[in-house]
């Protein structure tokens, strides 16, 4: 069973991605962090469905990366089905 889940995530955007448009760089970083990974109490992330909002853009002292807070919607596979599928194989 697939479903959508809205989450909030605060993360660093490395300086190497600052030459790209912000939306593209953030989507690349989100896909690297979430795609094909199991998220606790949610399930397996199949794709980043939508980025609802991007807030922040803070650079902390002695850190060259920009920190953003992103509200996003993930397309997930219910973890219970993954467990049952693996268990019965």
Gaussian input, Z-matrix of N, CA and C with variables (Angstrom, degrees):
# hf/3-21g

backbone

0 1
 N
 C     1     B1
 C     2     B2     1     A1
 N     3     B3     2     A2     1     D1
 C     4     B4     3     A3     2     D2
 C     5     B5     4     A4     3     D3
 N     6     B6     5     A5     4     D4
 C     7     B7     6     A6     5     D5
 C     8     B8     7     A7     6     D6
 N     9     B9     8     A8     7     D7
 C    10    B10     9     A9     8     D8
 C    11    B11    10    A10     9     D9
 N    12    B12    11    A11    10    D10
 C    13    B13    12    A12    11    D11
 C    14    B14    13    A13    12    D12
 N    15    B15    14    A14    13    D13
 C    16    B16    15    A15    14    D14
 C    17    B17    16    A16    15    D15
 N    18    B18    17    A17    16    D16
 C    19    B19    18    A18    17    D17
 C    20    B20    19    A19    18    D18
 N    21    B21    20    A20    19    D19
 C    22    B22    21    A21    20    D20
 C    23    B23    22    A22    21    D21
 N    24    B24    23    A23    22    D22
 C    25    B25    24    A24    23    D23
 C    26    B26    25    A25    24    D24
 N    27    B27    26    A26    25    D25
 C    28    B28    27    A27    26    D26
 C    29    B29    28    A28    27    D27
 N    30    B30    29    A29    28    D28
 C    31    B31    30    A30    29    D29
 C    32    B32    31    A31    30    D30
 N    33    B33    32    A32    31    D31
 C    34    B34    33    A33    32    D32
 C    35    B35    34    A34    33    D33
 N    36    B36    35    A35    34    D34
 C    37    B37    36    A36    35    D35
 C    38    B38    37    A37    36    D36
 N    39    B39    38    A38    37    D37
 C    40    B40    39    A39    38    D38
 C    41    B41    40    A40    39    D39
 N    42    B42    41    A41    40    D40
 C    43    B43    42    A42    41    D41
 C    44    B44    43    A43    42    D42
 N    45    B45    44    A44    43    D43
 C    46    B46    45    A45    44    D44
 C    47    B47    46    A46    45    D45
 N    48    B48    47    A47    46    D46
 C    49    B49    48    A48    47    D47
 C    50    B50    49    A49    48    D48
 N    51    B51    50    A50    49    D49
 C    52    B52    51    A51    50    D50
 C    53    B53    52    A52    51    D51
 N    54    B54    53    A53    52    D52
 C    55    B55    54    A54    53    D53
 C    56    B56    55    A55    54    D54
 N    57    B57    56    A56    55    D55
 C    58    B58    57    A57    56    D56
 C    59    B59    58    A58    57    D57
 N    60    B60    59    A59    58    D58
 C    61    B61    60    A60    59    D59
 C    62    B62    61    A61    60    D60
 N    63    B63    62    A62    61    D61
 C    64    B64    63    A63    62    D62
 C    65    B65    64    A64    63    D63
 N    66    B66    65    A65    64    D64
 C    67    B67    66    A66    65    D65
 C    68    B68    67    A67    66    D66
 N    69    B69    68    A68    67    D67
 C    70    B70    69    A69    68    D68
 C    71    B71    70    A70    69    D69
 N    72    B72    71    A71    70    D70
 C    73    B73    72    A72    71    D71
 C    74    B74    73    A73    72    D72
 N    75    B75    74    A74    73    D73
 C    76    B76    75    A75    74    D74
 C    77    B77    76    A76    75    D75
 N    78    B78    77    A77    76    D76
 C    79    B79    78    A78    77    D77
 C    80    B80    79    A79    78    D78
 N    81    B81    80    A80    79    D79
 C    82    B82    81    A81    80    D80
 C    83    B83    82    A82    81    D81
 N    84    B84    83    A83    82    D82
 C    85    B85    84    A84    83    D83
 C    86    B86    85    A85    84    D84
 N    87    B87    86    A86    85    D85
 C    88    B88    87    A87    86    D86
 C    89    B89    88    A88    87    D87
 N    90    B90    89    A89    88    D88
 C    91    B91    90    A90    89    D89
 C    92    B92    91    A91    90    D90
 N    93    B93    92    A92    91    D91
 C    94    B94    93    A93    92    D92
 C    95    B95    94    A94    93    D93
 N    96    B96    95    A95    94    D94
 C    97    B97    96    A96    95    D95
 C    98    B98    97    A97    96    D96
 N    99    B99    98    A98    97    D97
 C   100   B100    99    A99    98    D98
 C   101   B101   100   A100    99    D99
 N   102   B102   101   A101   100   D100
 C   103   B103   102   A102   101   D101
 C   104   B104   103   A103   102   D102
 N   105   B105   104   A104   103   D103
 C   106   B106   105   A105   104   D104
 C   107   B107   106   A106   105   D105
 N   108   B108   107   A107   106   D106
 C   109   B109   108   A108   107   D107
 C   110   B110   109   A109   108   D108
 N   111   B111   110   A110   109   D109
 C   112   B112   111   A111   110   D110
 C   113   B113   112   A112   111   D111
 N   114   B114   113   A113   112   D112
 C   115   B115   114   A114   113   D113
 C   116   B116   115   A115   114   D114
 N   117   B117   116   A116   115   D115
 C   118   B118   117   A117   116   D116
 C   119   B119   118   A118   117   D117
 N   120   B120   119   A119   118   D118
 C   121   B121   120   A120   119   D119
 C   122   B122   121   A121   120   D120
 N   123   B123   122   A122   121   D121
 C   124   B124   123   A123   122   D122
 C   125   B125   124   A124   123   D123
 N   126   B126   125   A125   124   D124
 C   127   B127   126   A126   125   D125
 C   128   B128   127   A127   126   D126
 N   129   B129   128   A128   127   D127
 C   130   B130   129   A129   128   D128
 C   131   B131   130   A130   129   D129
 N   132   B132   131   A131   130   D130
 C   133   B133   132   A132   131   D131
 C   134   B134   133   A133   132   D132
 N   135   B135   134   A134   133   D133
 C   136   B136   135   A135   134   D134
 C   137   B137   136   A136   135   D135
 N   138   B138   137   A137   136   D136
 C   139   B139   138   A138   137   D137
 C   140   B140   139   A139   138   D138
 N   141   B141   140   A140   139   D139
 C   142   B142   141   A141   140   D140
 C   143   B143   142   A142   141   D141
 N   144   B144   143   A143   142   D142
 C   145   B145   144   A144   143   D143
 C   146   B146   145   A145   144   D144
 N   147   B147   146   A146   145   D145
 C   148   B148   147   A147   146   D146
 C   149   B149   148   A148   147   D147
 N   150   B150   149   A149   148   D148
 C   151   B151   150   A150   149   D149
 C   152   B152   151   A151   150   D150
 N   153   B153   152   A152   151   D151
 C   154   B154   153   A153   152   D152
 C   155   B155   154   A154   153   D153
 N   156   B156   155   A155   154   D154
 C   157   B157   156   A156   155   D155
 C   158   B158   157   A157   156   D156
 N   159   B159   158   A158   157   D157
 C   160   B160   159   A159   158   D158
 C   161   B161   160   A160   159   D159
 N   162   B162   161   A161   160   D160
 C   163   B163   162   A162   161   D161
 C   164   B164   163   A163   162   D162
 N   165   B165   164   A164   163   D163
 C   166   B166   165   A165   164   D164
 C   167   B167   166   A166   165   D165
 N   168   B168   167   A167   166   D166
 C   169   B169   168   A168   167   D167
 C   170   B170   169   A169   168   D168
 N   171   B171   170   A170   169   D169
 C   172   B172   171   A171   170   D170
 C   173   B173   172   A172   171   D171
 N   174   B174   173   A173   172   D172
 C   175   B175   174   A174   173   D173
 C   176   B176   175   A175   174   D174
 N   177   B177   176   A176   175   D175
 C   178   B178   177   A177   176   D176
 C   179   B179   178   A178   177   D177
 N   180   B180   179   A179   178   D178
 C   181   B181   180   A180   179   D179
 C   182   B182   181   A181   180   D180
 N   183   B183   182   A182   181   D181
 C   184   B184   183   A183   182   D182
 C   185   B185   184   A184   183   D183
 N   186   B186   185   A185   184   D184
 C   187   B187   186   A186   185   D185
 C   188   B188   187   A187   186   D186
 N   189   B189   188   A188   187   D187
 C   190   B190   189   A189   188   D188
 C   191   B191   190   A190   189   D189
 N   192   B192   191   A191   190   D190
 C   193   B193   192   A192   191   D191
 C   194   B194   193   A193   192   D192
 N   195   B195   194   A194   193   D193
 C   196   B196   195   A195   194   D194
 C   197   B197   196   A196   195   D195
 N   198   B198   197   A197   196   D196
 C   199   B199   198   A198   197   D197
 C   200   B200   199   A199   198   D198
 N   201   B201   200   A200   199   D199
 C   202   B202   201   A201   200   D200
 C   203   B203   202   A202   201   D201
 N   204   B204   203   A203   202   D202
 C   205   B205   204   A204   203   D203
 C   206   B206   205   A205   204   D204
 N   207   B207   206   A206   205   D205
 C   208   B208   207   A207   206   D206
 C   209   B209   208   A208   207   D207
 N   210   B210   209   A209   208   D208
 C   211   B211   210   A210   209   D209
 C   212   B212   211   A211   210   D210
 N   213   B213   212   A212   211   D211
 C   214   B214   213   A213   212   D212
 C   215   B215   214   A214   213   D213
 N   216   B216   215   A215   214   D214
 C   217   B217   216   A216   215   D215
 C   218   B218   217   A217   216   D216
 N   219   B219   218   A218   217   D217
 C   220   B220   219   A219   218   D218
 C   221   B221   220   A220   219   D219
 N   222   B222   221   A221   220   D220
 C   223   B223   222   A222   221   D221
 C   224   B224   223   A223   222   D222
 N   225   B225   224   A224   223   D223
 C   226   B226   225   A225   224   D224
 C   227   B227   226   A226   225   D225
 N   228   B228   227   A227   226   D226
 C   229   B229   228   A228   227   D227
 C   230   B230   229   A229   228   D228
 N   231   B231   230   A230   229   D229
 C   232   B232   231   A231   230   D230
 C   233   B233   232   A232   231   D231
 N   234   B234   233   A233   232   D232
 C   235   B235   234   A234   233   D233
 C   236   B236   235   A235   234   D234
 N   237   B237   236   A236   235   D235
 C   238   B238   237   A237   236   D236
 C   239   B239   238   A238   237   D237
 N   240   B240   239   A239   238   D238
 C   241   B241   240   A240   239   D239
 C   242   B242   241   A241   240   D240
 N   243   B243   242   A242   241   D241
 C   244   B244   243   A243   242   D242
 C   245   B245   244   A244   243   D243
 N   246   B246   245   A245   244   D244
 C   247   B247   246   A246   245   D245
 C   248   B248   247   A247   246   D246
 N   249   B249   248   A248   247   D247
 C   250   B250   249   A249   248   D248
 C   251   B251   250   A250   249   D249
 N   252   B252   251   A251   250   D250
 C   253   B253   252   A252   251   D251
 C   254   B254   253   A253   252   D252
 N   255   B255   254   A254   253   D253
 C   256   B256   255   A255   254   D254
 C   257   B257   256   A256   255   D255
 N   258   B258   257   A257   256   D256
 C   259   B259   258   A258   257   D257
 C   260   B260   259   A259   258   D258
 N   261   B261   260   A260   259   D259
 C   262   B262   261   A261   260   D260
 C   263   B263   262   A262   261   D261
 N   264   B264   263   A263   262   D262
 C   265   B265   264   A264   263   D263
 C   266   B266   265   A265   264   D264

   B1=1.4405
   B2=1.5283
   B3=1.3073
   B4=1.4551
   B5=1.5230
   B6=1.3208
   B7=1.4590
   B8=1.5203
   B9=1.3330
   B10=1.4589
   B11=1.5181
   B12=1.3216
   B13=1.4583
   B14=1.5212
   B15=1.3280
   B16=1.4609
   B17=1.5203
   B18=1.3273
   B19=1.4580
   B20=1.5201
   B21=1.3225
   B22=1.4562
   B23=1.5205
   B24=1.3177
   B25=1.4650
   B26=1.5216
   B27=1.3275
   B28=1.4540
   B29=1.5217
   B30=1.3239
   B31=1.4596
   B32=1.5206
   B33=1.3195
   B34=1.4723
   B35=1.5201
   B36=1.3026
   B37=1.4510
   B38=1.5204
   B39=1.3447
   B40=1.4601
   B41=1.5261
   B42=1.3199
   B43=1.4680
   B44=1.5271
   B45=1.3250
   B46=1.4617
   B47=1.5277
   B48=1.3330
   B49=1.4625
   B50=1.5261
   B51=1.3163
   B52=1.4610
   B53=1.5243
   B54=1.3352
   B55=1.4602
   B56=1.5247
   B57=1.3399
   B58=1.4613
   B59=1.5270
   B60=1.3394
   B61=1.4714
   B62=1.5321
   B63=1.3149
   B64=1.4634
   B65=1.5254
   B66=1.3322
   B67=1.4654
   B68=1.5312
   B69=1.3267
   B70=1.4686
   B71=1.5227
   B72=1.3255
   B73=1.4624
   B74=1.5228
   B75=1.3260
   B76=1.4613
   B77=1.5225
   B78=1.3294
   B79=1.4662
   B80=1.5208
   B81=1.3280
   B82=1.4709
   B83=1.5186
   B84=1.3256
   B85=1.4658
   B86=1.5297
   B87=1.3287
   B88=1.4629
   B89=1.5240
   B90=1.3243
   B91=1.4628
   B92=1.5215
   B93=1.3269
   B94=1.4623
   B95=1.5287
   B96=1.3287
   B97=1.4637
   B98=1.5281
   B99=1.3341
   B100=1.4582
   B101=1.5202
   B102=1.3077
   B103=1.4600
   B104=1.5235
   B105=1.3322
   B106=1.4585
   B107=1.5266
   B108=1.3128
   B109=1.4647
   B110=1.5232
   B111=1.3257
   B112=1.4636
   B113=1.5215
   B114=1.3205
   B115=1.4585
   B116=1.5197
   B117=1.3219
   B118=1.4630
   B119=1.5259
   B120=1.3106
   B121=1.4655
   B122=1.5269
   B123=1.3365
   B124=1.4628
   B125=1.5230
   B126=1.3264
   B127=1.4593
   B128=1.5110
   B129=1.3214
   B130=1.4603
   B131=1.5183
   B132=1.3164
   B133=1.4581
   B134=1.5249
   B135=1.3258
   B136=1.4554
   B137=1.5234
   B138=1.3377
   B139=1.4585
   B140=1.5187
   B141=1.3321
   B142=1.4630
   B143=1.5227
   B144=1.3227
   B145=1.4628
   B146=1.5286
   B147=1.3500
   B148=1.4606
   B149=1.5205
   B150=1.3212
   B151=1.4599
   B152=1.5232
   B153=1.3415
   B154=1.4635
   B155=1.5238
   B156=1.3273
   B157=1.4673
   B158=1.5165
   B159=1.3140
   B160=1.4645
   B161=1.5207
   B162=1.3270
   B163=1.4670
   B164=1.5138
   B165=1.2911
   B166=1.4580
   B167=1.5106
   B168=1.3025
   B169=1.4538
   B170=1.5199
   B171=1.3355
   B172=1.4570
   B173=1.5185
   B174=1.3107
   B175=1.4681
   B176=1.5230
   B177=1.3241
   B178=1.4543
   B179=1.5208
   B180=1.3323
   B181=1.4649
   B182=1.5293
   B183=1.2922
   B184=1.4697
   B185=1.5322
   B186=1.3404
   B187=1.4626
   B188=1.5265
   B189=1.3063
   B190=1.4587
   B191=1.5095
   B192=1.3315
   B193=1.4643
   B194=1.5246
   B195=1.3292
   B196=1.4613
   B197=1.5224
   B198=1.3412
   B199=1.4602
   B200=1.5212
   B201=1.3427
   B202=1.4525
   B203=1.5202
   B204=1.3397
   B205=1.4528
   B206=1.5195
   B207=1.3326
   B208=1.4613
   B209=1.5225
   B210=1.3326
   B211=1.4578
   B212=1.5190
   B213=1.3424
   B214=1.4471
   B215=1.5141
   B216=1.3305
   B217=1.4543
   B218=1.5207
   B219=1.3264
   B220=1.4581
   B221=1.5187
   B222=1.3105
   B223=1.4612
   B224=1.5191
   B225=1.3444
   B226=1.4519
   B227=1.5197
   B228=1.3185
   B229=1.4575
   B230=1.5224
   B231=1.3232
   B232=1.4591
   B233=1.5205
   B234=1.3102
   B235=1.4571
   B236=1.5211
   B237=1.3083
   B238=1.4639
   B239=1.5231
   B240=1.3291
   B241=1.4551
   B242=1.5213
   B243=1.3123
   B244=1.4619
   B245=1.5199
   B246=1.3240
   B247=1.4582
   B248=1.5203
   B249=1.3248
   B250=1.4687
   B251=1.5185
   B252=1.3268
   B253=1.4625
   B254=1.5168
   B255=1.3202
   B256=1.4627
   B257=1.5285
   B258=1.3268
   B259=1.4525
   B260=1.5293
   B261=1.3243
   B262=1.4503
   B263=1.5195
   B264=1.3104
   B265=1.4759
   B266=1.4815
   A1=108.22
   A2=115.92
   A3=121.94
   A4=109.73
   A5=116.16
   A6=120.26
   A7=109.59
   A8=115.41
   A9=122.46
   A10=109.21
   A11=116.05
   A12=120.98
   A13=109.00
   A14=115.39
   A15=120.33
   A16=108.87
   A17=116.53
   A18=120.65
   A19=109.68
   A20=114.93
   A21=122.85
   A22=107.25
   A23=116.47
   A24=120.68
   A25=109.28
   A26=116.76
   A27=122.54
   A28=107.47
   A29=116.68
   A30=119.45
   A31=110.95
   A32=114.38
   A33=122.78
   A34=109.48
   A35=116.10
   A36=122.01
   A37=106.91
   A38=118.03
   A39=120.27
   A40=112.44
   A41=117.18
   A42=120.89
   A43=113.56
   A44=117.66
   A45=120.00
   A46=112.61
   A47=118.26
   A48=121.90
   A49=113.11
   A50=117.79
   A51=119.97
   A52=113.27
   A53=118.45
   A54=119.88
   A55=111.91
   A56=118.29
   A57=123.65
   A58=110.19
   A59=117.80
   A60=119.20
   A61=109.76
   A62=117.64
   A63=122.24
   A64=111.54
   A65=117.57
   A66=120.68
   A67=111.08
   A68=116.79
   A69=120.78
   A70=110.66
   A71=117.34
   A72=121.18
   A73=111.17
   A74=117.15
   A75=120.67
   A76=110.54
   A77=118.19
   A78=119.84
   A79=111.56
   A80=118.05
   A81=120.78
   A82=111.12
   A83=116.19
   A84=120.36
   A85=111.14
   A86=117.78
   A87=121.00
   A88=111.22
   A89=117.25
   A90=119.71
   A91=111.41
   A92=116.72
   A93=119.71
   A94=111.23
   A95=117.07
   A96=121.07
   A97=113.69
   A98=118.53
   A99=120.76
   A100=115.22
   A101=118.80
   A102=121.72
   A103=112.26
   A104=116.78
   A105=125.01
   A106=113.35
   A107=116.58
   A108=121.21
   A109=108.82
   A110=115.64
   A111=121.29
   A112=108.44
   A113=116.08
   A114=122.59
   A115=107.09
   A116=116.48
   A117=121.81
   A118=111.10
   A119=115.78
   A120=125.76
   A121=114.09
   A122=118.66
   A123=120.60
   A124=112.14
   A125=117.15
   A126=120.90
   A127=112.01
   A128=115.32
   A129=122.40
   A130=109.03
   A131=117.42
   A132=122.23
   A133=108.82
   A134=116.06
   A135=121.91
   A136=110.41
   A137=117.55
   A138=120.71
   A139=110.27
   A140=115.15
   A141=121.56
   A142=105.33
   A143=116.87
   A144=122.22
   A145=111.90
   A146=116.34
   A147=120.03
   A148=109.57
   A149=116.44
   A150=122.39
   A151=106.24
   A152=116.20
   A153=120.87
   A154=112.13
   A155=116.98
   A156=119.61
   A157=110.27
   A158=114.39
   A159=122.67
   A160=106.60
   A161=116.13
   A162=121.12
   A163=109.66
   A164=115.63
   A165=119.96
   A166=112.00
   A167=114.06
   A168=119.93
   A169=110.06
   A170=115.90
   A171=121.56
   A172=110.53
   A173=115.84
   A174=121.52
   A175=106.46
   A176=115.57
   A177=120.24
   A178=110.20
   A179=118.08
   A180=120.58
   A181=111.74
   A182=116.34
   A183=126.12
   A184=112.66
   A185=116.93
   A186=120.95
   A187=107.81
   A188=117.58
   A189=121.29
   A190=113.80
   A191=117.64
   A192=120.74
   A193=110.68
   A194=114.02
   A195=120.66
   A196=108.09
   A197=116.89
   A198=122.13
   A199=109.57
   A200=116.23
   A201=122.72
   A202=110.17
   A203=115.90
   A204=122.94
   A205=106.48
   A206=115.79
   A207=121.34
   A208=109.19
   A209=116.35
   A210=122.60
   A211=106.10
   A212=116.16
   A213=118.99
   A214=111.36
   A215=114.78
   A216=121.93
   A217=107.30
   A218=115.64
   A219=122.18
   A220=109.75
   A221=116.25
   A222=123.58
   A223=106.53
   A224=117.12
   A225=122.22
   A226=112.41
   A227=114.99
   A228=122.94
   A229=106.22
   A230=116.45
   A231=121.16
   A232=110.31
   A233=117.32
   A234=122.89
   A235=112.35
   A236=118.21
   A237=121.51
   A238=110.84
   A239=117.71
   A240=121.00
   A241=111.01
   A242=117.93
   A243=120.72
   A244=109.30
   A245=117.59
   A246=121.70
   A247=110.85
   A248=116.76
   A249=120.30
   A250=110.42
   A251=117.60
   A252=121.43
   A253=111.37
   A254=118.01
   A255=121.78
   A256=110.49
   A257=117.15
   A258=121.24
   A259=111.54
   A260=117.52
   A261=120.67
   A262=114.07
   A263=118.37
   A264=120.05
   A265=111.56
   D1=129.52
   D2=178.35
   D3=-102.54
   D4=149.65
   D5=176.77
   D6=-155.90
   D7=166.04
   D8=178.60
   D9=-103.14
   D10=143.53
   D11=178.37
   D12=-138.48
   D13=133.75
   D14=178.53
   D15=-96.81
   D16=128.08
   D17=178.65
   D18=-133.31
   D19=165.18
   D20=175.95
   D21=-116.19
   D22=135.89
   D23=-177.23
   D24=-139.34
   D25=132.64
   D26=173.18
   D27=-108.56
   D28=127.52
   D29=-176.84
   D30=-150.46
   D31=165.64
   D32=178.83
   D33=-92.13
   D34=138.44
   D35=172.19
   D36=-106.56
   D37=112.64
   D38=-174.64
   D39=-62.54
   D40=152.35
   D41=-179.05
   D42=-58.99
   D43=-25.70
   D44=-179.30
   D45=-66.67
   D46=-19.94
   D47=179.96
   D48=-97.62
   D49=1.16
   D50=-176.44
   D51=-73.93
   D52=-11.18
   D53=177.38
   D54=-80.52
   D55=-12.80
   D56=177.73
   D57=-88.64
   D58=160.14
   D59=171.23
   D60=-58.68
   D61=147.14
   D62=-172.64
   D63=-58.34
   D64=-44.40
   D65=-177.43
   D66=-62.73
   D67=-42.26
   D68=-179.49
   D69=-67.15
   D70=-44.19
   D71=-179.84
   D72=-63.86
   D73=-40.55
   D74=-179.92
   D75=-68.06
   D76=-41.35
   D77=177.96
   D78=-63.44
   D79=-39.77
   D80=176.47
   D81=-60.86
   D82=-44.79
   D83=-179.04
   D84=-67.58
   D85=-39.62
   D86=178.30
   D87=-65.21
   D88=-42.40
   D89=177.96
   D90=-64.15
   D91=-36.96
   D92=177.59
   D93=-65.93
   D94=-34.87
   D95=-177.52
   D96=-82.96
   D97=-31.46
   D98=-171.41
   D99=-111.28
   D100=-34.60
   D101=-170.63
   D102=-61.37
   D103=130.10
   D104=179.53
   D105=61.58
   D106=32.12
   D107=176.77
   D108=-124.53
   D109=148.76
   D110=177.11
   D111=-86.66
   D112=126.17
   D113=178.53
   D114=-101.83
   D115=129.13
   D116=-175.80
   D117=-55.63
   D118=134.94
   D119=178.19
   D120=63.37
   D121=7.13
   D122=178.20
   D123=-119.85
   D124=-54.37
   D125=-179.27
   D126=138.15
   D127=-162.75
   D128=-179.17
   D129=-87.13
   D130=125.94
   D131=179.67
   D132=-79.13
   D133=119.23
   D134=-179.84
   D135=-90.84
   D136=-39.32
   D137=177.80
   D138=-162.20
   D139=161.11
   D140=170.85
   D141=-86.50
   D142=109.45
   D143=-172.66
   D144=-75.19
   D145=-45.87
   D146=-176.71
   D147=-160.53
   D148=148.53
   D149=171.95
   D150=-105.87
   D151=111.78
   D152=-174.91
   D153=-75.97
   D154=-47.35
   D155=179.82
   D156=-154.66
   D157=154.17
   D158=178.17
   D159=-124.53
   D160=121.79
   D161=-179.68
   D162=-124.56
   D163=157.14
   D164=174.65
   D165=101.90
   D166=-126.68
   D167=-173.76
   D168=95.48
   D169=38.36
   D170=-178.14
   D171=-91.32
   D172=140.28
   D173=172.16
   D174=-112.46
   D175=114.94
   D176=-179.39
   D177=-78.85
   D178=151.14
   D179=178.72
   D180=-56.84
   D181=142.01
   D182=-179.92
   D183=63.06
   D184=22.64
   D185=177.85
   D186=-136.00
   D187=126.29
   D188=-178.25
   D189=-85.00
   D190=-5.08
   D191=-177.32
   D192=-91.24
   D193=153.96
   D194=177.08
   D195=-96.50
   D196=137.24
   D197=179.92
   D198=-105.59
   D199=124.82
   D200=-179.63
   D201=-120.40
   D202=152.48
   D203=168.81
   D204=-110.98
   D205=124.23
   D206=-174.26
   D207=-122.48
   D208=133.51
   D209=171.01
   D210=-101.61
   D211=121.12
   D212=-174.94
   D213=-137.70
   D214=163.51
   D215=176.90
   D216=-115.43
   D217=127.35
   D218=-179.98
   D219=-108.51
   D220=144.60
   D221=174.09
   D222=-96.52
   D223=115.34
   D224=-169.90
   D225=-120.94
   D226=152.54
   D227=171.41
   D228=-103.14
   D229=127.79
   D230=-176.51
   D231=-57.89
   D232=128.55
   D233=-174.25
   D234=-63.21
   D235=-31.20
   D236=179.66
   D237=-60.42
   D238=-40.99
   D239=179.05
   D240=-67.46
   D241=-35.32
   D242=177.84
   D243=-63.92
   D244=-44.30
   D245=-179.85
   D246=-62.29
   D247=-45.33
   D248=-179.39
   D249=-64.44
   D250=-41.66
   D251=-179.93
   D252=-62.62
   D253=-45.26
   D254=-179.63
   D255=-69.72
   D256=-38.19
   D257=-176.66
   D258=-64.67
   D259=-38.70
   D260=-175.40
   D261=-91.08
   D262=2.05
   D263=177.03
   D264=-81.88

